[in-house]
Amino acid sequence: MTDRAPHPQAPLRRPPRLAPGARVAVVAPSGPVPEERLETGLDVLRGWDLDPVAAPHVLDRHPRFPYLAGTDADRAADLQRAWCDPSVAAVICARGGYGAQRVVDLLDWEAMRAAGPKVLVGFSDVTALHEAFAARLGLVTLHGPMAAGVDFLKNARAQDHLRATLFAPETARVIAGTSGGALVPGRARGVLLGGCLSLLSADLGTPYARPSARGGLLCLEDVGEQPYRLDRSLTQLLRAGWLDGVRGVLLGSWEECGPYERVRDVLADRLGGLGVPVAEEFGFGHGAGALTVPFGVGAELDADAGTLTLDEPALL
């Protein structure tokens, strides 16, 4: 661990909100996308009076690795082309899975920075992009449901909260947790960051990982990871000093991670000693009706009330 503590999180630059008729690009930086789910998602976006455009390789399959939506070069090219297209106001990921880590080194970050701020939406494996966009572009991104995700297509709450955040972000400044309470009581202020726990731990040591969560309100969730694997990822973050100085923690969904009582024990054991408020079952992540959380925005967490109040709207 270094002698100098990393600087605390600072609010990031907010991109503009969407307006009716805005063009949005749907890309697949990670896993393969079922065509019928993509078409349904595009219809939802059209119903919002958006102009969604599927990237050229969004339905591709990698010739050797069936867990990837096409080659790394093609997935990266789709993302960069969409981001640098001046007619595109937002880039929405189609789904998670695995693969975003393989494309971040292939992106031309200078060209993407020159393209100006716009909205990025996604979660799960897209955590790797949230981290990279914060590190390389200094830009607020939305941890929210994806265009071809089952949890998005079949849940009105997920759709409504994302839509409000995109079009009328001032109406979504108070985010209320859906079913949980305080794992550790208290209030805390900080800048929102985080995502999928296993991706955050895997990102440590890369050029795209922030030096720590110091000064932040850390959002954590995961899917399909047994309690001992969650323990391993949390322990890695603790041992690396990455959690030093974090102000508060919000815990989302832990789908297919085993009985929640066992998961909760691990979370309490690994996070309870931080001495900061921890809110559980907050309602973002892989669960049904997932809420949209803007990363890079300052906020106040009230763990007892289960509320998150943004200092300013997520988008301009």
C-alpha positions as CSV (number, residue, x, y, z in Angstrom):
1,M,0.0,0.0,0.0
2,T,1.3,3.5,-0.8
3,D,2.0,6.1,1.8
4,R,-0.1,8.7,0.0
5,A,-3.8,8.1,0.2
6,P,-5.6,8.3,-3.2
7,H,-7.7,11.4,-3.7
8,P,-11.3,11.1,-2.8
9,Q,-13.9,10.7,-5.6
10,A,-15.0,13.9,-7.3
11,P,-18.3,14.3,-9.2
12,L,-17.9,13.6,-12.9
13,R,-19.2,15.5,-15.9
14,R,-22.9,14.9,-16.7
15,P,-24.0,14.2,-20.2
16,P,-27.2,15.8,-21.6
17,R,-30.6,14.2,-21.0
18,L,-32.5,12.7,-23.9
19,A,-35.2,14.4,-25.9
20,P,-38.0,12.8,-27.9
21,G,-36.7,11.6,-31.3
22,A,-33.2,11.2,-30.0
23,R,-31.1,8.5,-31.8
24,V,-29.7,5.8,-29.5
25,A,-27.3,3.0,-30.5
26,V,-27.6,-0.5,-29.1
27,V,-24.3,-2.3,-28.9
28,A,-23.1,-5.7,-27.6
29,P,-19.7,-5.4,-26.0
30,S,-20.0,-8.6,-24.0
31,G,-22.1,-11.7,-24.5
32,P,-24.2,-12.9,-27.5
33,V,-27.7,-11.3,-27.9
34,P,-30.9,-13.3,-28.7
35,E,-32.5,-11.7,-31.7
36,E,-36.0,-11.9,-30.4
37,R,-35.1,-10.1,-27.2
38,L,-33.2,-7.4,-29.1
39,E,-36.2,-6.7,-31.3
40,T,-38.5,-6.5,-28.3
41,G,-36.1,-4.1,-26.6
42,L,-35.9,-1.9,-29.7
43,D,-39.7,-1.8,-29.8
44,V,-39.7,-0.6,-26.1
45,L,-37.3,2.2,-27.0
46,R,-39.4,3.2,-30.0
47,G,-42.3,3.4,-27.7
48,W,-40.4,6.0,-25.8
49,D,-40.2,8.1,-29.0
50,L,-36.6,7.3,-29.4
51,D,-34.8,6.3,-32.7
52,P,-32.9,3.1,-31.7
53,V,-30.3,1.8,-34.1
54,A,-28.7,-1.7,-33.6
55,A,-24.9,-1.7,-34.2
56,P,-23.7,-3.8,-37.2
57,H,-22.3,-6.6,-35.2
58,V,-24.8,-6.7,-32.3
59,L,-26.1,-10.2,-33.3
60,D,-22.7,-11.7,-34.1
61,R,-21.3,-14.8,-32.5
62,H,-17.6,-15.3,-32.0
63,P,-16.3,-18.2,-34.2
64,R,-14.5,-19.9,-31.4
65,F,-15.8,-18.6,-28.1
66,P,-19.6,-18.9,-27.8
67,Y,-19.8,-16.6,-24.8
68,L,-18.7,-13.6,-26.9
69,A,-20.9,-11.5,-29.2
70,G,-18.5,-11.5,-32.1
71,T,-14.8,-10.8,-32.2
72,D,-13.2,-8.3,-29.9
73,A,-12.3,-6.0,-32.8
74,D,-15.9,-5.9,-34.1
75,R,-17.4,-5.4,-30.6
76,A,-14.9,-2.5,-29.9
77,A,-15.6,-1.0,-33.4
78,D,-19.3,-1.0,-32.8
79,L,-18.9,0.8,-29.5
80,Q,-16.5,3.3,-30.8
81,R,-18.4,4.0,-33.9
82,A,-21.6,4.6,-32.0
83,W,-19.9,6.8,-29.4
84,C,-18.2,9.0,-32.1
85,D,-21.3,9.3,-34.3
86,P,-22.5,12.9,-33.7
87,S,-26.1,11.8,-34.4
88,V,-26.1,9.4,-31.5
89,A,-27.2,10.8,-28.1
90,A,-26.9,7.6,-26.0
91,V,-25.3,4.2,-26.2
92,I,-27.3,1.4,-24.6
93,C,-25.7,-2.0,-24.1
94,A,-27.8,-5.0,-25.2
95,R,-26.8,-7.3,-22.4
96,G,-24.0,-8.3,-20.1
97,G,-22.3,-11.7,-19.8
98,Y,-18.6,-11.5,-20.4
99,G,-16.3,-9.7,-22.8
100,A,-16.2,-6.0,-22.0
101,Q,-12.8,-6.3,-20.4
102,R,-11.5,-7.6,-23.7
103,V,-12.5,-4.5,-25.7
104,V,-11.4,-1.6,-23.4
105,D,-7.8,-1.7,-24.6
106,L,-9.0,-1.6,-28.2
107,L,-10.9,1.7,-27.9
108,D,-9.5,5.0,-29.1
109,W,-10.1,7.0,-25.9
110,E,-8.8,10.3,-27.4
111,A,-11.3,10.0,-30.2
112,M,-14.1,9.1,-27.8
113,R,-13.2,12.1,-25.5
114,A,-13.3,14.4,-28.6
115,A,-16.7,13.1,-29.5
116,G,-18.1,14.9,-26.4
117,P,-20.3,13.6,-23.5
118,K,-23.3,11.3,-24.1
119,V,-25.1,8.7,-22.1
120,L,-23.9,5.1,-21.5
121,V,-26.3,2.6,-20.0
122,G,-25.6,-0.9,-18.8
123,F,-24.7,-3.1,-15.8
124,S,-23.2,-6.4,-14.9
125,D,-20.2,-7.0,-17.2
126,V,-20.6,-3.4,-18.4
127,T,-19.0,-2.5,-15.0
128,A,-15.7,-2.7,-16.8
129,L,-16.9,0.1,-19.1
130,H,-18.2,2.2,-16.2
131,E,-14.8,2.1,-14.7
132,A,-13.0,2.9,-18.0
133,F,-15.4,5.7,-18.8
134,A,-14.8,7.2,-15.4
135,A,-11.1,6.9,-15.7
136,R,-10.6,7.9,-19.3
137,L,-13.5,10.2,-20.0
138,G,-14.4,11.6,-16.5
139,L,-18.1,11.0,-17.4
140,V,-21.2,10.1,-15.5
141,T,-22.7,6.7,-16.7
142,L,-25.9,5.0,-15.8
143,H,-25.9,1.6,-14.1
144,G,-29.2,0.5,-15.4
145,P,-31.2,-2.2,-17.3
146,M,-30.1,-3.1,-20.8
147,A,-32.1,-3.2,-24.1
148,A,-32.2,-7.0,-24.5
149,G,-32.2,-7.9,-20.8
150,V,-35.1,-10.2,-19.6
151,D,-35.3,-8.1,-16.4
152,F,-35.9,-5.0,-18.5
153,L,-38.2,-6.4,-21.1
154,K,-40.6,-7.9,-18.6
155,N,-40.6,-5.3,-15.8
156,A,-42.4,-2.0,-15.9
157,R,-40.6,-0.6,-12.9
158,A,-37.2,-1.1,-14.5
159,Q,-38.5,0.5,-17.7
160,D,-40.1,3.4,-15.9
161,H,-37.2,4.3,-13.7
162,L,-34.7,4.2,-16.6
163,R,-37.0,6.3,-18.8
164,A,-37.4,8.9,-16.1
165,T,-33.7,9.1,-15.6
166,L,-33.1,9.5,-19.3
167,F,-35.8,12.1,-20.1
168,A,-36.7,13.8,-16.8
169,P,-33.8,13.2,-14.4
170,E,-34.9,15.8,-11.9
171,T,-37.9,13.5,-11.2
172,A,-35.5,10.6,-10.2
173,R,-33.3,12.5,-7.7
174,V,-34.6,10.4,-4.8
175,I,-34.0,6.7,-5.3
176,A,-35.9,4.5,-2.8
177,G,-34.6,1.0,-2.1
178,T,-37.1,-1.6,-2.9
179,S,-37.1,-4.1,-0.1
180,G,-34.1,-3.9,2.2
181,G,-33.0,-1.8,5.1
182,A,-29.8,-1.1,7.0
183,L,-27.2,-3.8,7.4
184,V,-25.2,-1.1,9.2
185,P,-27.3,2.0,10.1
186,G,-26.4,5.6,9.4
187,R,-26.1,8.4,6.8
188,A,-23.3,9.1,4.5
189,R,-22.4,11.4,1.6
190,G,-20.2,10.6,-1.3
191,V,-19.9,10.1,-5.1
192,L,-21.6,7.0,-6.5
193,L,-19.5,4.3,-8.1
194,G,-19.3,0.5,-8.3
195,G,-21.1,-2.2,-10.1
196,C,-20.7,-6.0,-10.3
197,L,-18.4,-7.1,-7.4
198,S,-16.5,-9.8,-9.3
199,L,-15.8,-7.3,-12.2
200,L,-14.5,-4.7,-9.7
201,S,-12.1,-7.2,-8.1
202,A,-11.0,-8.4,-11.5
203,D,-10.3,-4.9,-12.6
204,L,-7.8,-4.2,-9.9
205,G,-4.3,-3.4,-11.2
206,T,-5.5,-2.4,-14.7
207,P,-5.1,1.1,-16.2
208,Y,-8.9,1.5,-16.0
209,A,-9.4,0.8,-12.3
210,R,-9.7,3.8,-10.1
211,P,-7.1,3.7,-7.3
212,S,-9.7,3.3,-4.5
213,A,-13.3,3.9,-3.5
214,R,-12.2,6.6,-1.1
215,G,-14.8,9.3,-0.7
216,G,-17.4,7.2,-2.6
217,L,-20.8,5.6,-2.0
218,L,-20.0,2.1,-3.3
219,C,-22.7,0.1,-5.1
220,L,-22.2,-3.6,-5.2
221,E,-24.2,-6.5,-6.7
222,D,-23.5,-9.8,-8.5
223,V,-25.1,-12.9,-10.0
224,G,-24.3,-16.6,-10.0
225,E,-21.4,-16.3,-7.5
226,Q,-21.5,-18.6,-4.4
227,P,-20.9,-17.0,-1.0
228,Y,-17.3,-18.2,-0.8
229,R,-16.6,-16.5,-4.2
230,L,-18.2,-13.3,-3.0
231,D,-16.0,-13.5,0.1
232,R,-13.0,-13.9,-2.1
233,S,-13.8,-10.8,-4.1
234,L,-14.6,-8.7,-1.1
235,T,-11.4,-9.9,0.7
236,Q,-9.4,-9.0,-2.4
237,L,-10.8,-5.4,-2.3
238,L,-10.1,-5.2,1.4
239,R,-6.5,-6.6,1.1
240,A,-5.7,-4.2,-1.8
241,G,-6.8,-1.2,0.3
242,W,-9.4,-0.4,-2.3
243,L,-12.2,0.0,0.3
244,D,-10.1,2.4,2.5
245,G,-12.0,5.6,3.0
246,V,-15.2,4.6,1.4
247,R,-18.1,6.6,2.8
248,G,-21.0,4.2,2.5
249,V,-22.1,1.0,0.7
250,L,-25.3,0.1,-1.2
251,L,-26.0,-3.5,-1.8
252,G,-28.1,-4.6,-4.7
253,S,-29.3,-8.0,-5.9
254,W,-27.5,-11.3,-5.4
255,E,-29.4,-13.5,-7.9
256,E,-28.3,-17.2,-7.9
257,C,-25.7,-16.6,-5.3
258,G,-27.2,-19.0,-2.8
259,P,-29.6,-18.5,0.1
260,Y,-29.7,-14.8,1.0
261,E,-29.1,-15.6,4.6
262,R,-25.7,-17.0,3.7
263,V,-24.9,-14.1,1.4
264,R,-25.9,-11.6,4.0
265,D,-23.6,-13.2,6.5
266,V,-20.6,-12.8,4.2
267,L,-21.6,-9.2,3.4
268,A,-21.9,-8.3,7.0
269,D,-18.6,-10.0,7.9
270,R,-16.6,-8.4,5.2
271,L,-18.2,-5.0,5.1
272,G,-19.4,-4.5,8.7
273,G,-15.9,-3.6,9.9
274,L,-15.6,-0.6,7.6
275,G,-17.4,1.6,10.1
276,V,-19.7,3.1,7.4
277,P,-23.5,2.8,6.7
278,V,-24.4,-0.2,4.6
279,A,-27.9,-0.4,2.9
280,E,-29.0,-3.9,1.7
281,E,-31.4,-5.2,-0.9
282,F,-31.5,-1.7,-2.5
283,G,-33.0,-2.9,-5.8
284,F,-30.4,-2.4,-8.5
285,G,-28.6,-5.1,-10.4
286,H,-29.8,-8.4,-11.7
287,G,-33.1,-8.6,-9.8
288,A,-36.5,-7.9,-11.3
289,G,-37.4,-4.3,-11.6
290,A,-33.8,-3.0,-11.3
291,L,-33.4,0.7,-10.5
292,T,-31.1,2.9,-12.5
293,V,-28.2,4.4,-10.5
294,P,-26.0,7.2,-11.9
295,F,-22.3,6.6,-11.3
296,G,-20.2,9.8,-10.8
297,V,-22.9,11.8,-9.1
298,G,-22.7,13.1,-5.5
299,A,-25.4,11.8,-3.2
300,E,-26.5,11.1,0.3
301,L,-27.4,7.6,1.6
302,D,-29.8,7.1,4.4
303,A,-29.3,3.4,5.2
304,D,-32.1,3.4,7.8
305,A,-34.7,4.9,5.5
306,G,-33.4,3.0,2.5
307,T,-33.1,6.2,0.4
308,L,-30.5,7.7,-1.9
309,T,-30.8,11.4,-2.6
310,L,-28.8,12.7,-5.6
311,D,-27.1,16.1,-5.2
312,E,-28.2,17.0,-8.7
313,P,-30.0,15.3,-11.6
314,A,-28.1,12.4,-13.2
315,L,-28.1,14.2,-16.6
316,L,-28.1,17.8,-17.6
